Amino acid sequence: MTADQFSTSTEREALCGFLDKQRADLLRKVEGVSDKDARMTPTASSLSLMGLLKHSALWERRWFQVIVAGRPLPGEWPEAEVQDWQDEDFRVDEQDTVKRWTAFFEEQVAISREIVAGLGLEAPCRRSDLVDRNLRWVLLHMIEETARHAGHADIIRESIDGSTGI
C-alpha cells in the first residue's frame, strides 16, 4: 500500500491511511517466515520479527483500548504489576507463533479502527492519567512507532533471508 492507494482528502483519512500502511508493512515483513525464523535475533539487537509483532499488537491494544477509550483490561497493563514489562513485550518462546501474533495484531487493529471511527480527532484520551493528549496525537504517535518497528523488521528480515523492501 502506498500513499496514493488511500484517500488523503481529509486529515482523518490521511492519518488512518498512513497508519494502516505501516501496519501492513509490518505484517508483510513476517509473511511467509517460519516460527523458528521469526524468533531469531540475527542482528546486534535482541529484536526478532515475532517480538516486534507481539510488541506492536500489545501496544495497539493499549493505546487505543486502554488509553484512548479508557477500557479496563483486567490483569494487563497498566493495572497488572509486571516487572520489566517493556522487555517482556518483545520476549517470545516456542509457544509463540507467527499465526497467533498475526491474528492477535489484526484483531486489535480492527478494534482500534472501530474506536477511531467513533471519535473526533480532538477527543481527549480517556486515560489522561496515562497520556494527556487527544486522538490526533495518538494516531501520529502510532504512525511513528509502527513505522519504526516496520523498519526494524525490514532489517531483521533481510538478515534472515535477504528479503528487502517494505
C-alpha positions in Angstrom: 0.0 0.0 0.0 1.3 3.4 -0.9 0.0 6.9 -0.1 -1.7 7.1 -3.5 -3.7 4.0 -2.6 -5.7 5.6 0.1 -7.6 8.9 0.4 -5.8 11.9 1.9 -8.7 14.3 1.2 -9.3 14.7 5.0 -6.9 14.8 7.9 -8.6 11.7 9.4 -8.3 9.7 6.1 -4.7 10.7 5.8 -3.8 9.7 9.4 -5.7 6.5 9.3 -4.3 5.6 5.8 -0.7 6.2 6.8 -1.2 4.2 10.0 -2.8 1.3 8.0 0.1 1.4 5.6 2.6 1.0 8.4 0.6 -1.8 9.9 0.5 -3.6 6.5 4.3 -3.1 6.1 4.9 -4.7 9.5 2.7 -7.7 8.6 4.3 -8.1 5.2 7.7 -8.5 6.9 6.6 -11.6 8.9 4.6 -13.0 6.0 6.0 -16.4 4.8 8.5 -16.6 7.7 8.6 -19.8 9.8 8.0 -19.6 13.5 11.6 -20.6 14.1 13.0 -17.8 11.8 10.5 -15.3 13.3 12.0 -15.9 16.7 15.6 -15.4 15.5 17.6 -12.3 16.6 20.0 -12.1 13.7 21.3 -8.6 14.3 23.2 -6.9 17.1 19.9 -6.1 18.8 17.8 -8.5 20.8 14.8 -7.9 18.4 13.1 -10.6 16.5 10.3 -10.4 13.9 7.9 -12.1 16.2 8.9 -10.0 19.1 8.2 -6.8 17.1 4.8 -8.2 16.0 4.0 -9.1 19.6 5.0 -5.7 21.0 3.1 -3.9 18.2 0.0 -5.9 18.9 0.1 -5.3 22.6 0.6 -1.6 22.2 -2.0 -1.3 19.5 -4.4 -2.7 22.2 -3.0 -0.5 25.0 -3.0 2.8 23.0 -6.5 2.5 21.6 -8.4 0.4 24.0 -6.9 1.4 27.3 -5.5 5.0 26.8 -7.9 6.4 24.1 -11.1 4.5 25.0 -10.5 4.0 28.7 -11.4 0.3 28.7 -10.1 -1.7 31.6 -8.1 -4.8 30.7 -8.1 -6.8 34.0 -4.8 -8.5 34.6 -3.0 -6.5 31.9 -1.0 -3.2 31.8 -1.3 -0.8 33.4 -3.2 -2.5 36.3 -1.0 -5.5 36.4 2.3 -5.1 38.1 4.7 -6.5 35.6 8.4 -6.2 36.3 10.3 -5.2 33.2 7.2 -5.1 31.0 9.0 -3.3 28.2 11.4 -6.2 27.6 8.6 -8.7 28.2 6.6 -7.3 25.3 9.4 -8.4 22.9 10.2 -11.7 24.5 8.9 -14.8 22.7 9.4 -18.5 23.1 8.5 -21.8 21.5 4.8 -21.4 22.3 4.6 -18.1 20.3 3.7 -18.4 16.7 3.5 -16.1 13.7 -0.1 -17.2 13.2 -1.1 -16.4 16.8 0.5 -12.9 16.9 -0.6 -12.0 13.4 -4.2 -12.9 14.2 -4.0 -11.0 17.5 -2.5 -8.0 15.8 -5.2 -8.0 13.1 -7.9 -8.3 15.8 -6.5 -5.4 17.8 -6.3 -3.2 14.6 -9.9 -4.0 13.8 -10.9 -2.8 17.3 -8.7 0.2 17.1 -10.4 1.2 13.8 -13.8 0.9 15.5 -12.7 3.2 18.3 -11.2 5.7 16.0 -14.3 5.8 13.8 -16.4 6.8 16.7 -14.3 9.7 17.9 -13.3 13.2 16.7 -9.6 13.9 16.3 -9.8 16.4 19.1 -11.3 13.8 21.5 -9.1 13.6 24.6 -7.7 10.3 25.8 -10.0 8.8 28.4 -6.9 7.7 30.5 -5.5 11.2 30.8 -3.7 9.9 33.9 -1.5 7.9 31.5 -1.4 10.3 28.5 -2.9 13.7 28.5 -3.3 14.0 24.7 -6.0 13.6 22.0 -6.8 11.1 19.3 -4.9 13.0 16.7 -1.7 12.8 18.8 -2.2 9.1 19.4 -2.6 8.5 15.6 0.5 10.4 14.9 2.4 8.6 17.6 1.2 5.2 16.3 2.3 6.1 12.8 5.7 6.9 14.1 6.1 3.8 16.3 4.6 1.4 13.8 6.9 2.7 11.1 9.9 2.4 13.4 9.1 -1.2 14.1 8.4 -2.0 10.4 11.9 -0.6 9.7 13.4 -2.8 12.3 11.5 -5.7 10.9 12.8 -4.9 7.4 16.4 -5.1 8.6 15.8 -8.3 10.5 14.0 -9.9 7.6 16.9 -9.0 5.3 19.3 -10.6 7.8 17.2 -13.8 7.8 16.6 -14.4 4.1 17.8 -11.5 2.1 14.3 -10.1 1.5 14.3 -6.4 1.2 11.8 -3.6 0.8 8.8 -2.6 2.8 
